Every structure is written in C-alpha cells, then in structure tokens.
Amino acid sequence: MKHGSRSLLTKHSIIMALFIVACIATGNQSRAAEFSFGDGTGKNEACIACHGNQEKVDSKNYINPTSFGHTTHAKFGCTTCHDTIASNHPNGKSVASTTRCDDCHGDIITQYSASIHATKASCSGCHNPHRVFKPGEISAIEMNKQCAGCHDTNKITASHAQWLPQAGVHLGAISCVTCHSKAENYVITIYIAKRADSDPEQKPELASFEELKKRSGSDSIQYLIDRNRDSYISLDELRKFNRDSANQDLYLKAILTPVKPTHSFQTFDNRWDCTFCHASGPEIMQTSYLSFPEQNGTFQQIAVEKGAAMDALHAIPNFYLMGSTRNGLLNKLGLLIIIGGMVMPVGHGFFRFLSRKNRQ
C-alpha cells in the first residue's frame, strides 16, 4: 500500500471514530434529558417554593423540603412523576400525575399483590412518596406506628396474648415486620428513648433530634455515646452512657428488626414457634447497631461491639433475648455443672450397691 493511500485510510478511520463518539455523546445527552435527575435548587425549586411553604399550601399539599430533599424521588425531580402539570398550575386540574408506583417498583408491587394487605391498602397507605427512606433510615417505632394506623394496638396485644406470654413486652421489643414479612436476617437496633410515665417497654418514645442536639451542643449527637469519636460504639461506651447521671431521663431501647423487610405481609407458620427468636443462634444476639436521629428525619446507624444484647446488666439493661446465645463456653460450663451435680447422688448410690451385702 502506498504512503498516500495509508494516510488517507488513517484520516478516514479518525473521522469515523470521531463520528461514533459524537453519536454516543448525543445518545447520552438524549438519555440524560429523558431521565430528570434534578436537585432541590434545579428541577424542584419552583415546586418547593410553594409546596415547601406552609403559608402557601394546606397541610395535605405541604412537603417538608428537608425530608423530601433526602429521598431518591427528589433526585428524579418533581416533574418526573408530576408530568401533567398545566402551565396555569395551580389553577389547572388537580390531578397532576400519570406516573404510578409500579412504573419503577414493579418487583415490589408483584410481591405486595400476593400479600393479605394488597386489597386493604394502596402504596400511599403506608408510604408517603415525599418522605421515603431506606429501611435502616427509619426507626422501628415509626414502622410500628404505620401499622397502628390501621391495626388497633390494644386489639393486637389482646390477640397475641392468646398464645404469646407477656405479649405487651414482646410487641414492644419487636418490629411488626420482623414476624409479618418474609425477612431472613435480623439485628438488634438500639435507640435513645425517653423515660415516660407510661410503660416504656410497651410504649417507647424516642428522643428527637432537637432534644438530643440541646445536649450535644455544637457536637454531633453521635458523640453523646461515641465518646472517642471513632464511629464505633463499644460496650464500655454504652455502659458509661447508662451510668451518666446526666442521662437519667434517657435509656437505651433495643428492638429486634429485619435487615431488609419484604412486602410479603402475612403470618408465617414458623413465627408461632418460640425458637424462631429464642433459639436462633448467635447471629441475632451478636449484631447490633445504634441508631441516631438526623435533622432530615432519617436515622443513622453505627455499628456496636458484638455482645451488647448479652451484656444485659450494663449495656442494654431493658433487653435480653433469653435462650438465643448458644455460647459454646456456657454450654460446656453448664454440662460440667450438671455432671458435678450428679457425682454425689450417683456416687452415693454406687457405693451403697457395693456395700449392700455388709448391710444384710
């Protein structure tokens, strides 16, 4: 091939490559425009200007900008779901959305449709689309309050009491979705709660961000417990919090929660069995998180040293999941105690047997 022909071929190759790159870039720009990944100051600014102001809209249409800004829905932008807003809004039609939950959450809708709740409540019956958080970002107390919106707490306690001993105490230490969703992995989630006149175990009230912020001052409220500021909670730090006289009006409330709840809400047969919790092995007892409230309404989880739930006298005095430790050392000690207790009666009987002729 001649040098001129080789140069011409090279030029054509470069031009073709540039053309392909340009097409890809154009396609990406088109896709970026198709999906409105906006932010609070861009895509949502005009909407929040009114809907984030309680003086301009009623309570039904008010959206808390702080809570909404944290959600994935906010990143998509308001008009992604509210895509039929008229130019003369709010004087136009009231229905401003053609987007449905199953447009994005089809797998969850399929799961939920097979549950006993599907005919009783729509998605918005439990989920506010302007305040949607991840499972770890919402407290178990708030989860249970959502259930209590339809299920009367007194009736639920009474129905569980027909088969569950100390039903009120149990229900206060377990999130509803622990037993009524098909989750498999569980942890102990610890919250800072307020001591109230009512039974704190059955009706706990968590300390709010504002209340804890007054105590921490300019510091993060995390450092009320995480004193060495290493973003890890040791058993010693939990004990010091419990013993601090400044915290007499607070206590650590532990609740058994699923790592990832599902939407297959129903009653599962193995949840009737006490061994589901009380002989579940060391995983549940060993894994704990301390959950702090954030200003935007979410909760931040911080890992706790293993064994917090088993340190019932000091770390979490109000919580102990009896029978689930399956600690190998304790099992061996227990066996030695049983054997030691049998030495005297067995030995006594054996020697009486050997000396039976002398007693005749």
C-alpha positions as CSV (number, residue, x, y, z in Angstrom):
1,M,0.0,0.0,0.0
2,K,1.3,3.4,-0.9
3,H,2.1,6.0,1.8
4,G,-0.6,8.4,0.4
5,S,-3.3,5.7,0.5
6,R,-2.2,4.7,4.0
7,S,-2.6,8.4,5.2
8,L,-6.0,8.7,3.5
9,L,-7.1,5.5,5.2
10,T,-5.9,6.8,8.6
11,K,-7.8,10.0,8.1
12,H,-11.0,8.2,7.3
13,S,-10.5,6.0,10.4
14,I,-10.1,9.0,12.6
15,I,-13.1,10.7,11.1
16,M,-15.2,7.6,11.6
17,A,-14.1,7.2,15.2
18,L,-15.0,10.8,15.9
19,F,-18.4,10.3,14.3
20,I,-19.1,7.3,16.5
21,V,-18.0,9.2,19.6
22,A,-20.3,12.1,18.7
23,C,-23.2,9.7,18.2
24,I,-22.6,8.1,21.6
25,A,-22.4,11.6,23.2
26,T,-25.6,12.7,21.5
27,G,-27.3,9.5,22.7
28,N,-26.1,10.1,26.3
29,Q,-27.4,13.7,26.2
30,S,-30.7,12.5,25.0
31,R,-30.9,9.9,27.8
32,A,-29.9,12.4,30.4
33,A,-32.7,14.7,29.2
34,E,-35.1,11.8,29.3
35,F,-34.3,11.0,33.0
36,S,-34.7,14.1,35.1
37,F,-32.0,13.7,37.7
38,G,-32.6,17.1,39.2
39,D,-31.8,18.6,42.6
40,G,-33.5,20.9,45.1
41,T,-32.2,24.0,43.5
42,G,-32.8,23.0,39.9
43,K,-35.7,20.8,38.9
44,N,-37.6,21.1,42.1
45,E,-37.1,24.8,43.0
46,A,-40.3,26.1,41.5
47,C,-42.4,23.4,43.1
48,I,-40.8,23.6,46.6
49,A,-41.2,27.4,46.6
50,C,-44.9,26.9,47.2
51,H,-45.3,23.3,48.4
52,G,-42.5,23.8,50.9
53,N,-44.1,26.8,52.4
54,Q,-46.9,26.1,55.0
55,E,-48.3,29.6,54.4
56,K,-49.0,29.0,50.7
57,V,-50.4,25.5,50.8
58,D,-52.6,23.4,53.1
59,S,-51.3,20.5,55.2
60,K,-52.4,18.0,52.6
61,N,-50.1,19.5,49.9
62,Y,-47.3,20.6,52.1
63,I,-43.9,18.9,51.5
64,N,-41.1,19.2,54.1
65,P,-38.1,20.3,52.0
66,T,-35.6,18.8,54.4
67,S,-37.2,15.3,54.4
68,F,-38.0,15.3,50.7
69,G,-34.6,16.5,49.7
70,H,-33.0,13.4,51.1
71,T,-35.1,10.9,49.1
72,T,-34.3,9.3,45.7
73,H,-37.6,10.8,44.4
74,A,-36.2,14.3,44.9
75,K,-33.2,13.4,42.7
76,F,-35.5,12.4,39.9
77,G,-37.2,15.8,40.1
78,C,-40.9,16.6,40.8
79,T,-41.9,16.7,37.1
80,T,-40.8,13.1,36.6
81,C,-43.9,11.9,38.5
82,H,-46.0,15.0,38.2
83,D,-45.7,15.2,34.4
84,T,-49.1,16.6,33.5
85,I,-48.9,19.9,35.4
86,A,-50.6,22.6,33.4
87,S,-49.0,25.9,32.6
88,N,-51.6,27.7,34.7
89,H,-51.0,25.5,37.8
90,P,-52.4,25.6,40.5
91,N,-55.5,26.8,38.7
92,G,-55.4,23.8,36.4
93,K,-56.7,20.3,37.0
94,S,-55.9,18.9,40.4
95,V,-54.6,15.5,39.2
96,A,-51.1,16.3,38.1
97,S,-49.5,12.8,37.8
98,T,-49.8,9.9,35.4
99,T,-46.9,8.0,37.0
100,R,-47.7,5.0,39.1
101,C,-45.5,3.2,41.7
102,D,-45.3,0.1,39.5
103,D,-43.6,2.1,36.8
104,C,-40.4,1.9,38.9
105,H,-41.2,-0.6,41.6
106,G,-42.7,-3.5,39.6
107,D,-41.0,-6.2,41.6
108,I,-42.2,-4.9,44.9
109,I,-45.8,-4.4,43.5
110,T,-45.7,-8.1,42.4
111,Q,-44.6,-9.2,45.9
112,Y,-47.1,-6.9,47.7
113,S,-50.0,-8.0,45.4
114,A,-49.7,-11.6,46.7
115,S,-49.9,-10.4,50.4
116,I,-53.1,-10.1,52.5
117,H,-52.7,-6.4,52.6
118,A,-53.0,-5.8,48.9
119,T,-56.8,-5.4,48.9
120,K,-56.7,-3.3,52.1
121,A,-54.2,-0.5,51.4
122,S,-52.5,1.1,48.4
123,C,-48.8,2.0,48.4
124,S,-49.6,5.5,49.7
125,G,-51.5,4.0,52.6
126,C,-48.1,3.3,54.2
127,H,-45.6,5.2,52.2
128,N,-45.5,9.0,51.7
129,P,-43.8,9.4,48.3
130,H,-42.3,12.7,49.5
131,R,-40.8,11.0,52.6
132,V,-39.5,7.7,51.5
133,F,-36.4,6.4,53.3
134,K,-34.3,3.2,53.3
135,P,-35.1,0.5,56.0
136,G,-32.1,1.5,58.0
137,E,-33.0,5.2,57.9
138,I,-36.4,4.8,59.6
139,S,-36.9,3.7,63.2
140,A,-38.7,0.5,64.1
141,I,-41.0,2.6,66.3
142,E,-42.2,4.6,63.3
143,M,-42.6,1.4,61.3
144,N,-44.9,0.1,64.1
145,K,-46.8,3.3,64.1
146,Q,-47.6,2.9,60.5
147,C,-49.1,-0.5,61.2
148,A,-51.1,1.0,64.2
149,G,-52.7,3.4,61.7
150,C,-55.0,0.6,60.7
151,H,-54.5,-2.0,63.4
152,D,-55.7,-1.1,66.9
153,T,-52.8,-1.6,69.3
154,N,-55.0,-2.9,72.2
155,K,-56.7,-5.4,69.9
156,I,-53.4,-6.6,68.5
157,T,-51.9,-7.0,72.0
158,A,-55.0,-8.9,73.1
159,S,-55.0,-11.3,70.1
160,H,-51.3,-12.0,70.6
161,A,-51.8,-12.6,74.3
162,Q,-53.9,-15.7,73.4
163,W,-50.7,-17.6,72.6
164,L,-47.8,-15.3,73.4
165,P,-46.7,-14.8,77.1
166,Q,-46.1,-11.2,78.1
167,A,-47.5,-10.1,74.8
168,G,-47.1,-6.4,75.5
169,V,-43.4,-6.7,76.4
170,H,-42.8,-8.8,73.3
171,L,-44.5,-6.4,70.9
172,G,-42.6,-3.5,72.4
173,A,-39.3,-5.3,71.6
174,I,-40.0,-6.4,68.1
175,S,-41.0,-4.5,65.0
176,C,-44.1,-5.8,63.3
177,V,-42.3,-6.6,60.1
178,T,-40.0,-8.9,62.0
179,C,-42.7,-11.5,62.2
180,H,-45.1,-10.4,59.4
181,S,-42.7,-10.1,56.5
182,K,-40.6,-12.8,54.8
183,A,-37.3,-11.4,56.0
184,E,-34.4,-13.8,57.0
185,N,-31.6,-11.7,58.6
186,Y,-32.2,-9.8,61.8
187,V,-30.3,-7.4,64.0
188,I,-30.7,-5.6,67.3
189,T,-31.3,-1.9,66.7
190,I,-30.7,0.3,69.7
191,Y,-32.3,3.8,70.1
192,I,-32.1,6.6,72.6
193,A,-35.5,6.7,74.2
194,K,-37.1,9.0,76.8
195,R,-38.4,7.7,80.2
196,A,-42.1,8.4,80.2
197,D,-45.0,8.0,82.7
198,S,-46.4,5.1,80.6
199,D,-44.7,1.7,80.4
200,P,-41.5,2.5,78.4
201,E,-41.1,-1.1,77.2
202,Q,-44.6,-1.3,75.6
203,K,-44.9,2.3,74.5
204,P,-41.4,3.7,74.0
205,E,-40.9,7.3,72.9
206,L,-37.7,8.1,71.1
207,A,-35.7,11.2,71.9
208,S,-35.9,13.6,68.9
209,F,-33.0,15.2,67.1
210,E,-33.8,18.6,68.6
211,E,-33.9,17.2,72.1
212,L,-30.6,15.4,71.7
213,K,-29.0,18.3,69.9
214,K,-29.6,20.5,73.0
215,R,-27.4,18.1,75.0
216,S,-24.6,17.7,72.4
217,G,-24.4,21.5,71.6
218,S,-22.0,22.1,68.7
219,D,-21.0,18.5,68.6
220,S,-22.8,15.7,66.7
221,I,-25.3,13.9,68.8
222,Q,-23.4,10.7,67.9
223,Y,-20.7,11.8,70.4
224,L,-23.2,11.6,73.3
225,I,-22.3,7.9,73.2
226,D,-19.4,7.6,70.8
227,R,-17.1,9.5,73.2
228,N,-13.8,8.6,71.4
229,R,-15.3,9.7,68.1
230,D,-14.3,6.6,66.1
231,S,-17.8,5.9,64.6
232,Y,-17.9,2.6,66.5
233,I,-19.8,2.0,69.7
234,S,-18.0,-0.1,72.3
235,L,-19.7,-1.9,75.2
236,D,-17.8,0.4,77.6
237,E,-19.3,3.5,75.9
238,L,-22.8,2.0,76.3
239,R,-22.2,1.4,80.0
240,K,-20.8,4.9,80.5
241,F,-23.9,6.4,78.9
242,N,-26.2,4.3,81.2
243,R,-24.3,5.3,84.3
244,D,-24.0,9.0,83.5
245,S,-26.3,10.9,85.9
246,A,-27.0,13.5,83.1
247,N,-28.8,10.8,81.2
248,Q,-31.3,9.7,84.0
249,D,-34.2,10.7,81.8
250,L,-33.0,8.6,78.9
251,Y,-32.4,4.9,78.3
252,L,-31.4,2.6,75.5
253,K,-34.3,0.9,73.8
254,A,-33.4,-2.2,71.8
255,I,-35.7,-3.7,69.1
256,L,-35.4,-6.8,67.0
257,T,-35.6,-5.6,63.4
258,P,-35.1,-7.3,60.0
259,V,-32.1,-6.2,57.9
260,K,-34.3,-6.0,54.8
261,P,-38.0,-6.2,55.3
262,T,-40.1,-7.5,52.4
263,H,-43.6,-6.6,51.2
264,S,-45.0,-10.2,51.5
265,F,-47.0,-9.2,54.6
266,Q,-48.7,-12.2,56.2
267,T,-48.4,-14.6,59.1
268,F,-45.7,-17.2,58.7
269,D,-46.0,-20.6,60.4
270,N,-42.5,-20.5,61.9
271,R,-43.2,-17.2,63.7
272,W,-45.6,-19.1,66.1
273,D,-42.6,-21.1,67.3
274,C,-40.7,-19.5,70.2
275,T,-37.5,-21.0,68.9
276,F,-37.6,-18.6,65.9
277,C,-36.2,-15.9,68.2
278,H,-35.2,-17.8,71.3
279,A,-33.0,-20.5,69.6
280,S,-31.9,-18.5,66.6
281,G,-28.2,-18.8,67.3
282,P,-25.6,-16.1,68.0
283,E,-26.1,-14.0,64.8
284,I,-29.1,-12.0,66.1
285,M,-27.6,-11.5,69.5
286,Q,-24.1,-10.5,68.3
287,T,-25.1,-8.0,65.6
288,S,-26.2,-4.6,66.9
289,Y,-26.5,-1.1,65.7
290,L,-27.0,2.2,67.5
291,S,-29.5,4.4,65.5
292,F,-29.3,8.2,65.9
293,P,-31.9,10.6,64.6
294,E,-30.9,13.1,61.9
295,Q,-32.2,16.6,61.3
296,N,-33.8,15.5,58.0
297,G,-36.0,12.9,59.7
298,T,-33.8,9.9,59.0
299,F,-31.7,7.7,61.3
300,Q,-28.0,7.0,61.0
301,Q,-26.8,3.5,62.1
302,I,-23.5,3.0,63.8
303,A,-22.0,-0.5,64.5
304,V,-21.9,-1.7,68.1
305,E,-19.4,-4.0,69.5
306,K,-20.5,-7.6,69.5
307,G,-22.3,-8.9,72.6
308,A,-24.2,-5.8,73.5
309,A,-27.5,-7.6,73.9
310,M,-25.9,-10.3,76.1
311,D,-24.5,-7.6,78.4
312,A,-27.9,-7.3,79.9
313,L,-26.9,-5.8,83.2
314,H,-24.9,-2.9,81.8
315,A,-25.1,-2.3,78.0
316,I,-28.9,-2.7,77.4
317,P,-30.5,-3.3,80.8
318,N,-34.0,-3.4,79.4
319,F,-33.4,-6.0,76.8
320,Y,-32.3,-9.6,76.8
321,L,-33.3,-12.3,74.3
322,M,-33.1,-15.4,76.6
323,G,-32.2,-18.7,75.1
324,S,-30.6,-17.5,71.9
325,T,-27.0,-17.2,72.9
326,R,-25.8,-20.7,72.2
327,N,-22.5,-19.8,73.6
328,G,-20.1,-22.7,73.4
329,L,-18.3,-21.9,76.6
330,L,-21.5,-21.6,78.5
331,N,-22.7,-24.9,77.1
332,K,-19.6,-26.6,78.4
333,L,-19.8,-25.0,81.8
334,G,-23.5,-26.0,82.0
335,L,-22.6,-29.5,81.2
336,L,-19.9,-29.5,83.9
337,I,-22.3,-28.2,86.4
338,I,-24.8,-31.0,85.6
339,I,-22.1,-33.6,85.8
340,G,-20.9,-32.2,89.1
341,G,-24.3,-32.2,90.5
342,M,-24.7,-35.9,89.5
343,V,-21.5,-37.0,91.2
344,M,-22.8,-37.1,94.7
345,P,-26.1,-39.0,94.1
346,V,-24.6,-41.4,91.5
347,G,-21.5,-42.0,93.7
348,H,-23.6,-42.5,96.8
349,G,-25.8,-45.0,95.0
350,F,-22.9,-46.8,93.6
351,F,-21.2,-47.3,96.9
352,R,-24.4,-48.4,98.5
353,F,-24.7,-51.0,95.8
354,L,-21.1,-52.3,96.5
355,S,-21.8,-52.4,100.3
356,R,-25.2,-54.0,100.1
357,K,-24.0,-57.4,101.5
358,N,-22.5,-55.7,104.5
359,R,-25.9,-54.2,105.4
360,Q,-27.7,-57.5,105.3
